Amino acid sequence: MKAEGVQAASWLLIALPLAGAAILLLGGRRTDRWGHLLGVAMSVASFAVGCAMFVQMLGYDAEERRRTLHLWDYIDTGTFKVGMDLLVDPLSISFVLLITGVGSLIHVYSIGYMADDPDRRRFFAYLNLFVAAMLLLVLGGNYLVTFIGWEGVGLASYLLIGFWQYKPTAATAAKKAFVVNRVGDLGLILAIALMFQTFGTVGFDQVLGEGAEHAGLASRLGTGTATAMGLLLLLGACGKSAQLPLQSWLLDAMEGPTPVSALIHAATMVTAGVYLIVRSAPIFEMSDTAQLVVTIVGAATLLAGAIIGCGKDDIKKALAGSTMSQIGYMHLAAGLGRPGYVFAIAHLIAHGFFKAGLFLGAGSVMHGMKDDVNMRHYGALRATMVVTYATFGLGYLAIIGFPGLSGWFTKDGIIEAAFDKGGTSGAVLGTCALVGAGITAYYMSRVMFMTFFGEQRWEDGVHPHESPKVMTVPLMLLAVGSIFAGGFLVLGGFSDFLEPVTGAPEHEHSFKWITLPGIATFVLMIIGAGIAWRQYGSRKVPREAPAGSFVTVAARRDLYGDALNESLLMRPGQWLTRLAVWFDGRGVDGAVNGLAAGIGGSSGRVRRIQTGFARSYALSMFFGAALVVAALLVVNVS
């Protein structure tokens, strides 16, 4: 259905932050005074447009909530036609509100956090560029337009992670994120190519169908093709969402400014993979194998991220491990099919609030602690940073699944859906999700206790203080979302809202306040928090990290992910490069140079025969004639 009314102006969602980025980048130093205000204004204006579109969408019947806006023909070559199309439906508008809403709060927070940075204007330009690219990704009306936004997000993340490029660690982290994501992007490129080869089109309407019934071309896929296509899409999702085995870039991305960490890890980049899988649900539903692999990757990553979070003393890296784990929950839910899609998106939105609040809260702590990120140097900050403590605490309670807060509604729903799958796979996946919930309670309680409780452990020259209101007000608003977002979505009919995209579940599913998995989750939450209190809340925390067990050392080293990549990819790649250089130098160039040297040496020796003396030539002619005569005599005699 064609877009009309306010939704016909959906291009403004992307155009506003994109224009802000262009003005700030091209305007140069002349925009330094007010550049940050323009960046905030463009993001807020995009959020206002998104709210207007959402309100208008609510006025439509469910089957009318899918609108396509054709901007221009992007590719028109014979039978292959791709338009620059934008798709506004319940799934995309949910992401729009999250990206622009939480993104705007991060913009406001950045005014205070980056106040003393001489390149603040450039920072806000990159933030605007990131938001514009992410909006293009979720609003793309076909896979090619989505891929353009996908690559734009990769570029913007590279610029933001390496914003302080004068730091070697930041430059290295940005390069690492860019390279690892290219591996995932290759999967998405091949998936799109396979779609074109199979269907002759890459449009959502043609491939996936126009509604929840999914009557598109994907419904006629063979199992083998659907599996290949689904696994390639999953590879792309693993890159952007930092899922195993492409997770290594995420923790290093903490080298960027803290607002970047909040933007990448909460509301935008890492959620792109979840969006891709849920959007491509009809393809995955044609292959049980592809869906199973999605759930396995999600379950493995949620455990790996949680274990990594247990071993980090860097507050931002502990939260980054948490992001890996929570996105793993979303992938697990998305791989379960219906009603897992709804819980995946609900947890994604709730996570956007409490994880952004946690990261910005960590930035507030760093702001008061002279940018020290080591939690072993904190302690007792609840008395000097009251607002940060309260808002961070609400985010902490939400993420561990405290009853009544956002994470309790959404994460418990995922755990229950995993057990409802039934069979051995359901039991294994549900158990992994349960164990992950217990570990989550442990490592997040560890962060909370080491930062805000116990004795003060900072040096004499450090004077902790509360952040300015431009930083604390966004924290308060995000804390409100941490409390209410999950319940509002789960109890407020979010499943019915998404039904035109995800379809109705095979069996009626309603939220239950008390369930056996819910009780088990609550018990594990209490146990995890209790262990953390015994280790870090009720006793003195040393300023230097002890040696630790094998598991602790492995967690500190990101479960040896970098070592594995170096062993399997980097070093073999280096050896292959050296072999190629040697073969090129000694083989290709050696053969050419050897042939040239042989010809040159031979010609030099032959040239010596040409002496220029008549007697030498006469003698040569005599010997030549003698040889000819001798040959003739031999022939005649025989």
C-alpha positions, 0 to 999 in steps of 0.5 A: 500500500502506498504511503499517505498523510504524515507517513508520506513524509517518512523520508524526513526521518532520515533527511533531518539527521543526515542534513545535520551531519552534512551541515556540521561536517561541511560548515567547519569551525564556523559551526563550533558554537552551536553545532551541538545544539543543531545535532540535538535539534535534528535528532529530536525533530526526527523523533517528533516525526516518528511520534506523529507517524506512530499516532497516525498508524494507530488510527488505521486498521491492523491490515492498513498499517503497512505503507510503502513510500517510493522515492526514486528508481535506484536500479533499473536494468532490464528485468532487475528493478530496485527502488529507493523505497521506505517501508513503514509498518509496526516493526519499523516504527517500533525501531524508529521510536527507539532509535530517535527517542533514546538517541535524542537522550544520548545527544542531550547527555553528550552536550555535558559529557563532551563539553570540554572536547575541542571536536565536539561539533564533529562528534555530534555530526557523527552521531547524526550520521549514525542515527540517519544510517540506522533509520535507513536500515530499519526503514528500507523497503527492500534488502538493497536499501537496508544494506545501504543503511547497514553499511552506513552504520558500519561507517559511522560506528568506525568514525565514532569508535575511533573518534579519539584517533590520536589514541592508538587503542581507539584507532585499533578498536575502530579498525577491528570493528570495521574489519570484523563487520565486513566478515558479517557483511559478506554473509548479507551480500551473499544472501542478497545475491542468492535472493536475486538468483532465486527470485529475480528480486530483492523486494520485501513485498515480493520475497517475504509477502505483504503481511503476516500471512507471508505469501511471498516467494519465500514460501516456495523455497526449498529446504536447502535454499532456505537453509543457505539463505537463512545461515547467510543472513545469520552471519550478517546478523552476527557481525552487527549484533556481536554474536559468536563467532563475530563478537570480538569487536564489541568490547574493544569498541569501549575505546570510544566516548561513553555516549558512543557506547550507549548508542551502539550497545543500547538502541542502534547498531547491535540491534540491527541483527535482531531486526534482520532476523525478525524481518526475514522471518518467512525465510527462517520459517522455511528451514528448521535448521536455520532456526535451530542455528539461530537459537544455538548462537543466541544461547551460546552468546548469552552465556559467553557474554555473561561469563565475560562480564563477570571478569571485567573490572572496567565498568564499560567492558563489564556492561559490553559483555552484558550487551553481548548476553542480552542480544543473545537472549533476543537472538534466542527468542527470534530463533524460536519463531512465534511468539518469540519474535514479539518477546525478542523485539519487546526485550530489545526495546526494554534493553534500549532503555535500561542499557542506555541508562547503565552506560550513561550512568557509567559515563556519569561515574567516569565524569566524577572520577576523572575518567577512571574506568576501573571499578576497583578504584570506586566504592561508596559513590552512592553518597556523592552521586545520588542521582546517578546511583538511583538511576543506575540502580533502577537500570540494574534492577531492570536488567537482572529481572527484578519483579515488576520492572522491564527486564522481568516482563521481557526476559522471563517471557523469552525463558518461558518461550524457550521451555515451551518449545518442548523436547530436548532442544527446548529443555537445553535452550531454556536451561541456558537462558535460566543459567544466563539469568543467574549469571546476569544477576551476579555480574551486574550486582558485582558492578553495582556493589563495587561502584556504589557500596563498600569503602571508598577506594579512590586516590586523594586527588580524586573528588567524586561529584554529581554530573550536571543536569544536562547529563542527569535528566536523560538518566532520569528519563531512561530510568522511567523507561527501565521501570515501565517499558517492559510491562507496557509492551507485554501487557499493553497489546504489543503482540497484537500491534506486531501481528501484521508483521510477525503473524499470530502465534500457533497457540494463544499466548498470554502473560502469566504472573507466576510460572515455574520458569519465572520462579526458577529465574527469581531464585537464581537471581537472588542466588547470583546477587547474594554471591556477589554481595558476599564477595564484593558488598560485605567485604573489602575489595582490593584495589588490585585484581587478584590472580583469580581462577582459570575461569576468571582469567578466561573471562578477563581475556574475553574467553580467548576470543582474540587468541582464537581469531589470531590462531585461526585467522590472523596468523594463517593470513600473515603466513599466506601473505608472506608466502604470496610475497615470497612466491611473487618475488622468487617465483613470478618476478624470479622467473621473469628476472631470470629469463631477462638475465639469461638473455642478457648474459647470453647476448653478451657472450654471443656479442664477443664473437663479433670481433670486427676483424676480417681474419676472424670472419674468414677463419669462421667461414673456413671452419663452417665450410669444412663442417658442411663438406664433412657432413656431405661426405658422411651422408654420401658414404652412408 
